[in-house]
Amino acid sequence: MMKSLGIPYKIVLLVFMLVWIILILRIFIITIQRHDHYERIAKRNISKQEVLVPARGLIFDRNGEPLAVNELFFSVYLEPLLNDKDLRAAIAMIIKHLPDQNFDELIQAYTKQNSAYNHDLIKVIDHIPSNDIQTAYAALIQEDNIRVQPTFRRFYPHGSLASHIIGYVGRADKNDVFYDPVSKYTSIIGKEGIERHYNTILQGQLGYRNSIVNAYNQRVSEAEEFSPQTQNNITLTIDAKLQRAIDEEYSEQNGAVIVLDVRNGEILAAGSYPEYDLNDFVGGISVAKWRTLTDNPHTPLINRFVNGQYPPGSVIKMGVAMAILEYGDINEWTKIDTPYSIKIGEWQFRDWKQGGHGSSDMFKALRESVDVYFYKLSQVVGIDNMTNVLRTMGFGERTGVDFPGESRGILPSPNWKAQRYGHTWYVGDTVQTSIGQGYFLATPMQIARYTALLASGKLTTPHFLKKQNNDENIIDPKNVLNDLQKTKLPAIQKGMVEACNAPGGTGTRRVYGAQVKIACKTGTAQVTSIPQEVKKRAKESELAYFHRSHGWMTAFVPAHNPQYAITTLIEHGQSGGNAGPIVVRIANELYKLGYIK
C-alpha cells in the first residue's frame, strides 16, 4: 500500500506516526518514570509550611538582672498572590485603622516580595508598638487577607551600661543570611559583642507548622507542628552593680578596665570608655548619630579591653623579673647598682627618677619600678629567654576570651622585627622591651590574665558566659609555670604587695582608703619618645592630651589571699598612679558586694 502512495502522502503519514510516538513516550515518562517528581509537586500545591521564629534569648547579669530583653511589637502581613483588587482593598483596610501608614509604600512593599513562586505571608508593616495597634487589632484580624502577628524588638534597659560587652543586634544583610540562614527569618543578627559571639545560641532554632491548603491557598487543616527551640537565654559573669560603679569612675576619662576572678577566669566587670547607647543601633542607627560616634576623636566604637593595643610599660616588669630570676644567675635579694642611666653605644637609657635609685634588689625594683635594674639584667637574660617567659604568661597571643575580634598584641623578637621591618635586632631593643616600651604592645585583657597568673599561679581563660539556661560554663585554668617559676612566684607577689603598701612604693600613696589590702604594679606607658638631647622631659600635664602617657595599674586583692585581678588603664592618664583611686573604688565595691569577706 505504501508503494501505491505518492511521496507527499508518505511524508504526512511518517510525521503523523512520529508525533504519536513522541506523545506515547511523553505519557510514559510523566506517568511512570517521573511519577514521584510530580507527586512531590502536587503535594506542595496542597501543603503549606510556615516558619515559626523564636523570640531572641535574653541576656542577664550574674545576679539575674536583665541586660538585653525583647519588647512586644506587632507586624502586619498580607496573603501572597492577591489580585490587584483584593490587594488594594486589604491595604485600604489597613490605612483605615492605621492612618499613619502610606498607601503607596505598602503597595510597593507587597509587590517587591510577591511572585508566583512565593506562598509565604508577605510582611508590609514591621514593628508597630503594642499601644498603637490595640484599637486596630480586632478589626484587622477579621479580614481574610490580613494577618497580624506578634514580634519582638531588642531593648537594652540600661542604655550604655556594659555596652562594649553586650554589643547590639542589627538588620541581617545578604552576607549574614548566607552564613546564617536562620537570620533570614529572624531579620536580625548579633553585630557586636556578646550578641554577636553567642548569636547562634540567642537566636534559637526555627519551628515549623505544616498545613493543608486548597486551590485558593486557604488553610483547610493543620498537618503537624514543630515548636521553635527557646532554651536560648544566657547569664553572663558580670555584675551590673559593679559595672555602674566603674562607669562613675570613668565618667570623664577614656580607657579600659577588667575585673577577673583569678581562680576560674570569670569576668566580673569590663569596660571600654567612652561607651555608647546600645538602643541607638536597634533597627538601624540614624546617620546623624552614626556620624557623632565616628567623628568623635575619642573613638567610642573601639573596644579597648580586647582591641586596644598599648605599650604595657612597667606593669610588664613582674614577667621580666621572673625571666631574670630564671636566667639571670641572681636571686631576688641580689643587689646591683642602679644609677640614673646607662649607655649602650651612643644611646643613653634613662630611669624615670632623676638621680637614680642607688642599689636595688628585685623587691625594690618592683616596689619603686627601677628601670635601670631591668635595663642591665635584660641584657644578661637575652631577648629569647625573656620573650619565652612572657609568651608563657600569655603575651603575643589571644587570651581565648569568648568575644569576637580579640587582638594578639605584639611580643617583639629578632625574628618578628626582621619579618616586619627587615631590620636587625639591637641590644637597645631588648632594653626597651624589658620595661614594656619599644615595639611591645598588649591588650588590657592580656594584662588582666597575666595578673591573675601572678596571683594564682595558673593561667585562666577569661570568659563572659556563666550559664546557658541552667548549664554552667566551667573552664579549668592551665598549669603553665615550671617548677622554678613556681618557687619564685611568692617573691614576685611580695614585690607587688610592697608597691602598694611599703614606703617608696609607686602606688602606696594612691591606694589610701582601700578596705582590703591591695597588691599592685603601676605603669606609665610613653606615647611619644624623648629625644636624646632632651635632658629633662616636660611635665605630662604640659603636653598636648594625645601626647600624654597612658596610665596603668594592675592589681590583685586581697593581697595575701588573691581572689580577683583588677586591671585599669587610663588613656593619656599621665601616670599609673592616677589609676589608683579607680582600683580602690573597685576593691571597695568587691568588699561591699560580698565578693571579698
C-alpha positions in Angstrom: 0.0 0.0 0.0 2.9 2.3 0.8 4.2 1.8 -2.6 0.9 3.0 -4.2 1.0 6.2 -2.2 2.8 9.2 -3.5 5.7 10.8 -1.8 3.7 13.6 -0.2 1.3 11.2 1.4 4.2 9.1 2.7 5.7 12.2 4.4 2.4 13.1 6.0 2.0 9.6 7.3 5.5 9.4 8.7 5.1 12.8 10.5 1.8 11.5 11.9 3.4 8.3 13.2 6.3 10.3 14.7 4.0 12.6 16.6 2.2 9.7 18.1 5.4 8.0 19.1 6.5 11.2 20.9 3.2 11.6 22.7 3.2 8.0 23.8 6.8 8.4 25.1 5.9 11.6 26.9 2.9 9.9 28.6 5.2 7.1 29.7 7.8 9.5 31.2 5.1 11.5 33.0 3.1 8.6 34.4 5.8 6.1 35.1 9.3 7.5 35.2 8.6 10.9 36.8 5.7 9.9 38.9 7.5 10.6 42.2 8.6 14.1 41.0 5.2 15.2 40.0 3.7 13.7 43.1 6.0 15.9 45.2 4.9 19.0 43.2 1.3 18.1 43.8 1.9 17.8 47.5 3.5 21.2 47.5 0.4 22.5 45.8 -1.8 21.2 48.6 0.5 21.7 51.6 2.0 24.9 53.1 4.8 25.2 55.6 5.0 28.2 57.9 8.3 29.1 59.7 7.9 29.7 63.4 10.5 32.1 64.7 11.5 32.0 68.3 12.0 35.2 70.4 15.6 36.1 70.8 17.1 34.8 74.0 17.5 37.2 77.0 20.8 38.2 78.5 21.2 38.5 82.3 24.0 39.5 84.6 25.3 37.0 87.2 22.6 38.1 89.7 19.7 37.8 87.2 19.4 41.5 86.3 18.3 41.8 82.7 20.8 43.3 80.3 19.1 42.6 77.0 15.4 41.9 76.6 12.6 41.9 74.0 9.8 44.4 73.7 6.5 43.3 72.2 5.6 44.7 68.9 3.3 43.6 66.0 3.8 43.1 62.3 1.2 43.2 59.6 1.2 40.6 56.8 -0.8 40.0 53.6 -1.6 36.7 51.9 0.5 36.1 48.8 -0.8 36.1 45.2 -3.5 38.6 45.7 -5.1 40.2 42.6 -4.9 43.9 42.3 -8.5 44.5 43.5 -8.0 42.4 46.7 -4.6 43.9 47.4 -5.9 47.5 47.2 -8.9 46.6 49.4 -6.7 45.0 52.0 -4.3 47.9 52.1 -7.2 50.4 52.3 -8.5 48.5 55.3 -5.0 48.8 56.9 -4.8 52.5 56.2 -8.3 53.0 57.7 -7.2 51.5 61.1 -3.6 52.6 60.9 -3.8 56.1 59.3 -0.1 56.8 59.8 0.8 54.3 57.1 1.4 55.2 53.5 -0.8 53.5 50.8 1.8 53.6 48.0 4.6 52.4 50.3 2.6 49.4 51.4 1.8 48.6 47.8 5.4 48.8 46.9 6.4 46.6 49.9 4.0 44.0 48.8 4.8 43.9 45.1 8.5 43.7 45.8 8.1 40.4 47.6 5.1 38.9 45.7 5.7 36.3 43.0 4.1 33.2 41.5 6.6 31.1 43.5 6.1 32.8 46.9 3.5 31.1 49.1 4.6 32.7 52.3 2.9 35.6 54.0 4.3 39.0 53.0 5.2 41.5 55.6 4.2 45.0 54.8 4.5 46.7 58.2 7.2 45.9 60.8 7.3 46.7 64.5 4.1 48.5 65.4 4.2 49.3 69.2 1.5 47.3 71.1 -0.2 50.5 72.3 -0.6 51.8 68.7 -2.3 48.7 67.4 -4.7 47.9 70.3 -7.8 49.5 68.7 -6.9 48.3 65.2 -6.1 44.7 66.1 -9.7 43.4 66.5 -10.8 44.8 63.1 -7.7 43.7 61.1 -7.8 40.1 62.2 -11.3 39.7 60.8 -10.0 40.3 57.3 -9.3 37.1 55.3 -6.2 38.5 53.5 -4.7 40.3 56.5 -2.6 38.7 59.3 -1.4 40.5 62.4 1.3 38.6 64.3 3.3 39.5 67.4 7.0 40.1 67.0 9.8 41.3 69.3 12.3 44.1 69.2 15.6 44.1 71.1 15.8 46.6 74.0 18.7 47.3 76.3 17.2 48.6 79.6 20.5 50.2 80.8 21.4 52.0 77.7 25.2 52.4 77.7 25.9 50.2 80.7 28.4 47.4 79.6 27.8 48.5 76.0 31.1 47.0 74.8 30.4 43.7 76.5 26.8 43.2 75.4 27.1 44.6 71.9 24.0 45.0 69.8 21.8 43.5 67.1 21.2 44.9 63.6 19.2 44.0 60.5 20.6 40.9 58.8 22.0 41.6 55.3 22.6 39.2 52.4 26.0 38.3 53.7 24.6 37.5 57.2 21.8 35.3 55.6 24.4 33.4 53.5 26.4 32.4 56.6 23.4 32.1 59.0 20.2 31.1 57.2 18.2 31.5 60.4 18.7 35.2 60.2 16.6 35.3 57.1 13.6 34.7 59.3 14.6 36.5 62.4 15.6 39.5 60.3 18.2 40.5 62.9 21.6 39.2 63.9 24.2 40.0 66.5 26.6 42.6 65.2 29.0 43.2 68.1 30.0 41.9 71.5 28.2 39.0 73.2 25.2 39.5 70.9 27.5 38.5 68.1 29.6 35.9 69.7 26.7 33.9 71.1 24.3 34.8 68.3 23.7 31.1 67.4 22.5 30.4 70.9 20.5 33.6 71.4 18.6 33.3 68.1 17.3 29.8 69.0 16.1 27.3 66.4 13.3 27.7 64.0 10.0 25.8 64.3 7.6 24.8 61.5 3.8 24.5 61.0 2.6 22.3 58.1 -0.9 22.9 56.8 -3.2 21.6 54.1 -4.4 24.4 51.8 -6.9 24.4 48.9 -6.5 25.8 45.4 -7.1 29.4 46.8 -4.2 29.0 49.2 -6.7 28.9 52.1 -5.8 26.7 55.1 -8.0 23.6 55.3 -6.4 21.8 58.2 -3.3 21.5 60.3 -1.0 18.6 59.5 1.8 18.9 62.1 3.7 21.5 64.1 7.3 21.6 65.5 7.7 24.3 68.1 10.7 26.6 67.9 13.6 25.9 70.3 13.5 28.6 73.0 16.1 27.4 75.5 18.3 30.3 74.4 18.7 32.6 77.4 22.3 33.3 78.7 23.7 34.5 82.0 26.9 36.5 82.0 29.6 36.5 84.6 29.4 40.3 85.0 27.8 42.2 87.9 25.8 45.1 86.8 26.2 46.9 90.2 30.0 46.7 89.9 29.7 47.9 86.3 27.8 51.0 87.4 30.4 51.9 90.0 33.2 51.6 87.4 31.2 53.8 85.0 31.1 56.5 87.5 34.9 56.4 87.9 35.4 56.7 84.1 32.7 59.3 83.5 35.3 61.9 82.4 38.2 59.6 81.4 38.9 57.2 78.5 40.4 53.8 78.9 39.6 50.3 79.9 39.1 48.2 83.0 38.8 44.4 83.7 37.9 42.7 87.0 38.8 39.0 86.7 38.3 36.1 89.1 41.9 34.6 89.4 40.5 31.2 90.3 38.3 30.4 87.3 38.6 33.3 84.7 35.1 34.7 85.3 35.0 38.4 84.3 33.0 40.3 86.9 33.3 43.6 85.1 34.9 45.0 82.0 34.6 48.5 80.4 35.8 50.4 77.4 35.4 54.1 77.7 33.8 56.2 76.3 30.7 54.0 75.8 27.6 54.5 73.7 23.8 53.8 73.9 23.1 50.3 72.5 19.5 51.2 71.8 20.6 53.6 69.0 21.6 50.6 66.9 18.4 48.6 67.2 16.5 48.8 63.9 19.3 50.8 62.3 21.2 53.8 63.7 20.5 57.2 62.2 23.1 58.9 60.0 23.4 61.8 62.5 24.1 59.5 65.5 26.5 57.4 63.5 28.5 60.5 62.5 28.6 61.7 66.1 30.2 58.4 67.0 32.6 58.0 64.1 33.7 61.7 64.2 34.5 61.6 67.9 38.3 61.8 68.4 38.0 59.6 71.4 36.7 56.7 69.3 33.8 55.3 71.4 33.2 52.4 68.9 36.6 50.8 69.6 36.5 48.1 72.2 39.6 48.9 74.2 39.7 45.9 76.6 40.2 43.4 73.7 41.2 45.5 70.7 43.1 48.3 72.4 46.9 47.6 71.9 49.1 49.7 74.2 52.7 49.7 75.4 52.4 47.8 78.7 55.0 49.9 80.4 56.2 49.0 83.9 53.3 46.5 84.5 55.3 44.0 82.5 58.2 44.1 85.0 56.9 41.2 87.1 57.1 38.9 84.0 60.6 40.2 83.1 61.6 39.7 86.8 60.6 36.1 86.5 62.9 35.7 83.5 65.7 37.4 85.4 65.3 35.0 88.3 65.3 32.0 86.0 68.1 33.0 83.5 70.0 36.0 85.1 72.1 33.9 87.5 70.9 36.0 90.5 68.2 35.7 93.2 65.6 38.1 94.4 67.9 39.5 97.2 70.9 40.2 94.9 71.6 43.9 94.8 73.0 45.7 91.8 73.9 49.3 91.2 71.1 51.3 89.6 72.2 54.8 88.6 70.1 57.3 86.7 71.1 56.0 83.3 73.2 53.5 81.3 74.8 54.0 78.0 74.7 51.5 75.1 76.7 52.6 72.2 75.7 56.2 71.5 72.3 55.8 73.2 71.5 56.9 76.8 68.8 54.9 78.5 67.4 56.8 81.5 65.5 55.9 84.6 62.2 57.7 85.4 63.7 59.0 88.6 66.2 61.8 88.5 69.3 60.8 90.4 68.6 57.0 90.1 67.9 54.5 92.9 71.3 53.7 94.2 71.4 49.9 94.6 68.4 47.7 94.1 67.3 44.1 94.6 64.3 42.6 92.8 61.9 43.7 95.6 63.0 47.3 95.4 63.0 47.1 91.5 59.3 46.2 91.6 58.3 48.4 94.6 59.9 51.5 93.1 59.8 50.5 89.4 63.5 50.8 88.9 64.1 50.9 85.1 67.9 50.5 85.2 67.6 47.2 87.1 65.7 45.8 84.1 67.9 47.6 81.6 71.0 45.9 82.9 69.7 42.4 83.7 67.7 42.0 80.5 71.0 42.1 78.6 72.2 39.2 80.8 69.0 37.2 80.2 68.7 37.9 76.5 65.7 38.6 74.4 64.9 35.0 73.6 64.7 33.9 77.2 62.8 37.0 78.1 60.2 36.5 75.4 59.8 32.8 76.1 58.8 33.6 79.7 56.5 36.4 78.6 54.9 34.2 76.0 54.2 31.5 78.7 52.4 34.2 80.6 50.1 34.9 77.6 51.7 37.8 75.7 51.7 37.8 71.9 48.7 35.5 71.7 45.0 35.8 72.2 43.6 35.1 75.7 40.8 32.9 74.3 38.1 35.2 75.8 34.6 34.4 74.4 34.4 37.6 72.5 34.7 38.5 68.8 37.8 40.1 67.2 40.3 39.9 70.0 43.7 41.3 69.2 47.0 39.5 69.8 49.2 42.4 70.7 52.9 42.3 69.8 55.6 40.5 71.7 58.7 41.6 69.8 61.6 39.4 69.0 64.5 39.4 66.5 62.5 37.2 64.1 59.5 39.4 64.4 61.4 42.6 63.7 63.2 41.0 60.7 59.9 39.8 59.2 58.0 43.0 60.0 60.6 45.7 59.1 63.6 43.8 57.6 65.8 45.3 60.3 68.4 43.9 62.7 67.6 43.5 66.4 69.8 45.6 68.7 70.6 45.5 72.4 68.6 48.7 72.7 65.5 46.9 71.5 66.0 44.3 74.3 66.4 47.1 76.9 63.2 48.9 75.7 61.2 45.6 75.7 62.3 44.9 79.3 60.3 47.9 80.6 57.3 47.4 78.2 58.2 50.0 75.7 59.6 49.9 72.1 57.6 47.6 69.9 55.9 45.8 72.8 52.0 46.1 72.7 49.5 44.4 74.9 45.7 44.5 75.4 44.1 45.2 78.8 42.7 41.6 78.7 46.2 40.2 78.3 47.4 42.3 81.3 44.4 41.1 83.4 45.0 37.5 82.6 48.8 37.8 83.3 48.0 39.5 86.7 45.7 36.6 87.5 48.5 34.2 86.8 50.9 36.1 89.1 48.2 36.0 91.8 47.1 32.3 91.5 50.0 30.6 89.7 47.7 29.4 86.9 46.7 30.8 83.6 43.0 31.2 83.3 40.8 31.6 80.2 38.8 34.9 80.7 35.2 34.4 79.9 31.8 36.2 80.0 29.4 33.3 79.8 28.4 31.9 83.1 25.3 29.9 82.2 23.3 28.9 79.1 19.9 28.5 80.8 20.9 26.3 83.7 24.1 24.8 82.2 27.2 26.2 84.0 30.2 27.2 81.8 33.3 25.9 83.6 36.7 26.4 82.2 39.7 25.0 84.1 42.8 27.1 84.4 46.1 25.9 82.8 49.2 25.0 84.8 51.9 26.8 82.7 54.7 27.7 85.1 57.7 25.4 85.6 58.9 24.2 89.0 61.5 27.0 89.3 59.0 29.7 88.3 56.5 28.4 90.9 59.2 28.7 93.7 59.8 32.3 92.6 56.2 33.4 92.4 56.0 34.4 96.2 58.9 36.8 95.7 57.1 38.4 92.7 53.9 38.7 94.7 55.8 40.3 97.6 57.2 42.9 95.3 53.7 43.8 94.2 52.5 43.9 97.8 55.3 46.4 98.6 54.5 48.5 95.5 51.1 49.4 97.0 51.9 49.3 100.7 55.5 50.0 101.6 57.2 53.4 101.8 58.5 54.4 98.4 56.0 52.1 96.6 54.8 53.7 93.4 51.2 53.0 94.3 51.3 53.4 98.0 50.1 57.0 98.2 47.4 56.3 95.6 45.5 53.5 97.4 44.6 55.2 100.6 41.0 54.4 101.7 41.1 50.8 100.5 39.0 48.5 102.7 41.1 45.5 101.6 44.9 45.2 101.2 45.9 45.6 97.6 49.0 44.2 95.8 49.7 46.2 92.6 52.1 47.5 90.0 51.8 50.8 88.3 52.9 51.6 84.8 53.4 54.7 82.7 53.5 53.9 79.0 55.0 56.6 76.9 53.1 57.6 73.7 55.9 59.7 72.3 59.7 59.1 72.7 62.0 61.6 74.4 64.8 62.8 72.1 68.4 62.0 73.3 69.3 65.7 73.5 66.4 66.5 75.9 67.8 66.3 79.5 64.6 66.9 81.3 61.2 65.9 80.0 58.3 68.4 80.2 55.7 67.7 82.7 52.9 65.4 81.5 50.3 68.0 82.3 52.1 70.4 80.0 51.9 68.1 77.0 49.0 68.0 74.5 46.4 65.5 75.5 47.2 62.9 72.9 50.9 63.1 73.6 50.5 62.3 77.3 51.5 58.9 78.6 48.9 56.2 79.3 48.5 55.2 83.0 48.3 51.6 84.0 47.6 50.0 87.4 47.1 46.3 87.6 46.5 44.6 91.0 45.1 41.7 92.9 43.0 41.6 96.0 43.2 40.6 98.8 47.0 40.9 98.8 47.6 37.8 100.8 44.7 35.7 99.6 44.3 36.6 96.0 40.8 36.2 94.5 40.4 39.0 92.0 42.6 40.7 89.5 41.9 44.4 88.7 43.5 45.9 85.6 42.9 49.6 84.8 44.1 51.8 82.0 43.6 55.5 81.7 44.4 56.7 78.2 46.7 59.6 78.3 46.3 59.5 82.1 49.9 60.9 82.6 51.0 58.2 85.2 50.0 54.8 86.5 49.4 56.3 90.0 46.4 58.2 88.6 44.6 54.9 88.2 45.0 54.2 91.9 41.6 55.7 93.0 39.8 53.6 90.4 41.4 50.4 91.8 40.5 51.4 95.3 36.8 52.0 94.3 36.7 48.6 92.6 38.3 46.8 95.6 35.9 48.5 98.0 32.9 47.6 95.8 34.0 44.0 95.7 34.1 44.1 99.5 30.7 45.9 99.7 29.0 43.5 97.3 30.3 40.5 99.3 32.8 39.1 96.9 35.6 39.6 99.4 34.9 38.5 103.0 
